[in-house]
Amino acid sequence: LTQLTVTPPPRTNDLVEPVPPAPTGLTAHGGRGQAGLIWTGATGASSYNIKRSTASGGTYPTIASGVTNLSYIDTGLTNGTNYYYEVSASGLWGESADSTPATVTPASTFAVQF
């Protein structure tokens, strides 16, 4: 009896959907008690999560999830306070890394408009 070892070739017909990459180009614009965010979408993303902190490099809790636009207006902020934002992309297979942070300081001079 001869023993035979067979190794099947890698499967090439399986579709592997990766986690989306992090969104890029996040910018923040301050207004009267609010901040407007704009970013570039990520391939494979079905929605985005908005994260905010009042400490640079700190923890960024999620303030909005399931955002399907490439912009977001955060209201109810305190004028003169620095806010730090990050955005992550969500897709079928999970959540991306966070974007590069953007900083904004709302002021009482005007309201954000897109």
Secondary structure, 3 states (H helix, E strand, C coil): CCCCCCCCCCCCCCCCCCCCCCCEEEEEEEECCEEEEEEECCCCCCEEEEEEECCCCCCCCEEEEEECCCEEEEECCCCCCCEEEEEEEEECCEECCCCCCEEECCCCCCCCCC
